[in-house]
Structure formats: C-alpha cells, structure tokens
Amino acid sequence: SWPLLASFWGWIGRFFSGDVTATLAPLVVVFAATPLLVVAALVIVAGFMAPALTRLVGERRFPSLEQKKGASFIGSVARSLGLTLLALVALVVSMPLWLIPPLVLILPPLIWGWLTYRVMSFDALAEHASAEERATLLRTHRLQLLGIGVLCGYLGAAPSLVWASGLLFAAAFFVLVPLAIWIYTLVFAFSALWFAHYCLDALAQLRAARAIETPQGSA
C-alpha cells in the first residue's frame, strides 16, 4: 500500500509547483470544517432567528395575514435536522467529484442551496400557512425557491474561497473560524428574510385568488 500511496502523491504533485502537503493541508481542513460551520450556522438561524424574522416580516408587511400554524416548532426542527443529514451525506458522496475543477465550484453550493431552500421555505410558512397551503406553495413555486436557495448557497460559499489561502488560514485560524461562522450566520439570516418576504407574499396572493374564486364557485 505504501508504494501505491507514494505513486498517488507523486501524481498529485504534478499539479503543484511547491510542497504538496503544505498546499493541500489547508484545503483539507477547509473542506472538513466548512460543512460543520455551515450546519452550525444553519441550526442557529433556523432554530432561533428564522421564526423571529418571519414574524417580523409578517407584522410589518402582512399584518392582516392569518396565522394558521400548519407546522409545529418541534416538527420544523426535526425536519431541518433530517434534511441537514441528507445534505451532509450528499457532500461526502460527492467529494471525489470535487477533484474535477469545475465541479468543486458547482456541487457544494448546489447542495447547500437545496438545503437552504428546503429548510427556509418550510420555516417561512410554518406559522402562517396551513399544511395544505404550504404543500401547494412549495409545489407551484419550487423552481423560484430553489433558485433563491442556490443563490444563497453561492453566497455561503464565499467565506470558503476567502480562507482557502494556505498562509492566511494557518496564521489566522482562530480568527477566521469565528469570522466564518458569523458570515455564514449573516448569509442564512439574509436567506431567512428573503424566503419570508417571498413565501408570505405568495401565500397572500394564493389566499386572495382563492377568495375571488370562492364566490364565483358558490354562485
């Protein structure tokens, strides 16, 4: 196995002009730490900030929108944890593809974007929409919500590009990690606000359309 490992390192070394270990070590740490940082930020935002932000948007922009409370807090947290686990599995399975240069810039943001879309859209509708309304909106607005999630996923990938520099990461590890958590939390808080505005507006339009259709149907 040692000759095989040595030949592998020799093949990797062709792509780097300097010390392979010194070059790859910070990248390995970044790849290992990023999912943990993203998950920590997502749990913080989804569990504590998203409900408050959605409530604030509802009070300021949609004060007359009825709260039907189609999902419980425990159910929302359990769903978020399950989706997060699926996203982590997808990241681990897709890691060999990250060696292909274009895919390393595509796959992780797509996975985080999918996770953001599934978690944030559900949380944005948890208090105001009924279960039937939530299912309808998530089905009819799937592509738009996924697009918002992917854009937020690329915003969340920005800190990884910043701290991937070997010398900077090694010298400022204990400073950059809290800073990265703060940036990820800020990105997910922005995502929560974006999803809250979009989803509550879509819910208001859905109820307005149904209110117009109901008298016509009864007549």
Wavefront OBJ file of the C-alpha trace (Angstrom):
o trace
v 0.000 0.000 0.000
v 2.921 2.366 0.666
v 4.168 2.285 -2.966
v 0.613 2.895 -4.133
v 0.273 5.856 -1.754
v 3.641 7.214 -2.875
v 2.641 6.983 -6.523
v -0.630 8.746 -5.699
v 1.226 11.616 -4.021
v 3.574 11.737 -6.987
v 0.632 12.063 -9.366
v -0.901 14.820 -7.201
v 2.450 16.576 -7.042
v 2.428 17.117 -10.797
v -0.343 19.684 -10.330
v 1.538 21.755 -7.718
v 4.812 23.619 -8.001
v 5.615 23.640 -4.260
v 5.264 21.248 -1.346
v 2.143 19.130 -1.933
v 1.458 18.556 1.763
v 1.755 22.232 2.647
v -0.565 23.122 -0.217
v -3.234 20.500 0.336
v -3.355 20.524 4.151
v -5.178 23.869 4.459
v -7.590 22.821 1.711
v -8.379 19.561 3.514
v -9.045 21.499 6.718
v -11.298 23.913 4.824
v -13.252 21.080 3.197
v -13.641 19.325 6.564
v -14.532 22.433 8.571
v -16.894 24.119 6.110
v -19.776 21.610 6.443
v -19.587 21.824 10.231
v -19.577 25.636 10.163
v -22.463 25.761 7.702
v -24.512 23.284 9.724
v -23.867 25.229 12.940
v -24.918 28.487 11.301
v -27.992 26.912 9.716
v -29.130 25.373 13.002
v -28.693 28.705 14.791
v -30.642 30.633 12.165
v -33.364 28.033 11.552
v -33.928 27.372 15.234
v -33.700 30.845 16.709
v -33.557 33.627 14.120
v -35.818 32.477 11.263
v -39.058 32.329 13.313
v -38.432 35.804 14.733
v -37.509 37.242 11.323
v -40.576 35.681 9.682
v -42.772 37.023 12.467
v -41.265 40.482 11.969
v -41.912 40.394 8.216
v -45.475 39.232 8.840
v -46.172 42.015 11.324
v -44.615 44.764 9.200
v -45.649 43.764 5.673
v -48.588 41.377 6.104
v -50.370 42.408 9.327
v -53.744 41.049 8.185
v -52.404 37.663 7.092
v -53.989 34.959 9.244
v -51.662 32.592 11.075
v -52.933 29.037 10.576
v -49.883 27.410 12.202
v -49.618 24.436 9.869
v -46.381 23.153 11.425
v -45.052 22.847 14.961
v -41.675 24.063 16.162
v -40.538 20.524 17.046
v -41.628 19.225 13.653
v -39.771 22.033 11.899
v -36.557 21.372 13.864
v -36.779 17.607 13.253
v -37.301 18.204 9.541
v -34.343 20.604 9.411
v -32.065 18.080 11.115
v -33.144 15.307 8.733
v -32.558 17.463 5.658
v -29.188 18.576 7.041
v -28.144 14.949 7.446
v -29.135 14.241 3.829
v -27.112 17.245 2.663
v -24.050 16.077 4.612
v -24.345 12.612 3.063
v -24.604 14.198 -0.399
v -21.490 16.272 0.314
v -19.489 13.232 1.445
v -20.597 11.152 -1.542
v -19.801 13.963 -3.997
v -16.342 14.767 -2.575
v -14.428 12.656 -5.148
v -16.027 14.778 -7.869
v -14.574 17.911 -6.261
v -11.200 16.962 -7.768
v -12.674 17.971 -11.128
v -12.069 21.760 -11.156
v -15.478 22.981 -12.427
v -17.482 20.709 -10.135
v -15.883 21.959 -6.916
v -17.436 25.354 -7.680
v -20.816 23.872 -8.598
v -21.695 20.883 -6.403
v -21.249 22.268 -2.836
v -23.221 25.491 -3.499
v -25.946 23.448 -5.187
v -26.209 21.102 -2.205
v -26.233 23.985 0.292
v -28.723 25.801 -1.937
v -31.043 22.798 -1.946
v -30.756 22.540 1.835
v -31.397 26.269 2.292
v -34.439 26.107 0.011
v -35.981 23.127 1.784
v -35.353 24.434 5.304
v -36.041 28.147 4.885
v -39.153 27.836 2.727
v -40.734 25.450 5.236
v -39.868 27.676 8.187
v -41.141 30.795 6.406
v -44.588 29.200 6.022
v -44.694 27.268 9.301
v -46.711 29.817 11.290
v -48.886 31.480 8.655
v -49.796 28.703 6.206
v -51.853 25.586 6.718
v -50.348 22.237 5.763
v -52.342 22.230 2.503
v -51.351 25.803 1.626
v -47.704 25.087 2.374
v -47.708 21.985 0.157
v -49.369 23.941 -2.669
v -46.904 26.823 -2.487
v -43.835 24.592 -2.245
v -45.058 22.698 -5.307
v -46.026 25.674 -7.503
v -43.015 27.833 -6.542
v -40.420 25.049 -6.430
v -38.113 26.442 -9.122
v -38.195 30.008 -7.806
v -37.491 28.882 -4.251
v -34.705 26.585 -5.423
v -33.184 29.484 -7.364
v -33.194 31.661 -4.243
v -31.629 28.810 -2.284
v -28.859 28.281 -4.855
v -28.012 31.993 -4.887
v -27.800 31.920 -1.096
v -25.675 28.774 -1.392
v -23.154 30.632 -3.535
v -23.137 33.491 -1.034
v -22.400 30.929 1.674
v -19.513 29.528 -0.372
v -17.744 32.885 -0.429
v -16.065 32.515 3.012
v -14.519 29.206 1.920
v -12.835 30.910 -1.018
v -11.519 33.646 1.252
v -9.903 31.434 3.862
v -8.607 28.771 1.461
v -5.284 30.620 1.208
v -2.688 28.442 2.949
v -0.584 31.107 4.665
v -3.560 33.248 5.679
v -5.505 30.273 7.028
v -2.560 28.917 9.007
v -1.721 32.276 10.523
v -5.257 33.377 11.395
v -7.106 30.101 12.065
v -8.595 31.132 15.430
v -9.697 34.468 13.987
v -11.122 33.189 10.716
v -13.238 30.385 12.184
v -15.434 32.688 14.347
v -15.481 35.161 11.466
v -16.641 32.417 9.092
v -19.405 31.376 11.498
v -20.513 34.999 11.716
v -20.535 35.329 7.901
v -22.446 32.074 7.455
v -24.982 33.172 10.083
v -25.354 36.524 8.330
v -25.914 34.797 4.968
v -28.544 32.451 6.405
v -30.262 35.343 8.221
v -30.431 37.191 4.890
v -31.773 33.979 3.335
v -34.449 33.719 6.021
v -35.592 37.279 5.308
v -35.626 36.658 1.557
v -37.659 33.462 1.931
v -40.014 35.127 4.424
v -40.794 38.006 2.059
v -41.233 35.720 -0.946
v -43.228 32.974 0.762
v -45.583 35.244 2.702
v -46.243 37.297 -0.431
v -47.002 34.094 -2.355
v -49.299 32.966 0.474
v -51.165 36.289 0.437
v -51.628 36.030 -3.331
v -52.837 32.436 -3.028
v -55.461 33.351 -0.435
v -56.569 36.392 -2.456
v -57.002 34.236 -5.563
v -58.993 31.651 -3.636
v -61.168 34.353 -2.082
v -62.079 35.553 -5.585
v -62.763 32.035 -6.842
v -64.945 31.020 -3.882
v -67.883 33.430 -4.512
v -67.832 32.526 -8.212
v -67.953 28.847 -7.360
v -70.793 29.306 -4.898
v -72.753 31.424 -7.399
l 1 2 3 4 5 6 7 8 9 10 11 12 13 14 15 16 17 18 19 20 21 22 23 24 25 26 27 28 29 30 31 32 33 34 35 36 37 38 39 40 41 42 43 44 45 46 47 48 49 50 51 52 53 54 55 56 57 58 59 60 61 62 63 64 65 66 67 68 69 70 71 72 73 74 75 76 77 78 79 80 81 82 83 84 85 86 87 88 89 90 91 92 93 94 95 96 97 98 99 100 101 102 103 104 105 106 107 108 109 110 111 112 113 114 115 116 117 118 119 120 121 122 123 124 125 126 127 128 129 130 131 132 133 134 135 136 137 138 139 140 141 142 143 144 145 146 147 148 149 150 151 152 153 154 155 156 157 158 159 160 161 162 163 164 165 166 167 168 169 170 171 172 173 174 175 176 177 178 179 180 181 182 183 184 185 186 187 188 189 190 191 192 193 194 195 196 197 198 199 200 201 202 203 204 205 206 207 208 209 210 211 212 213 214 215 216 217 218 219
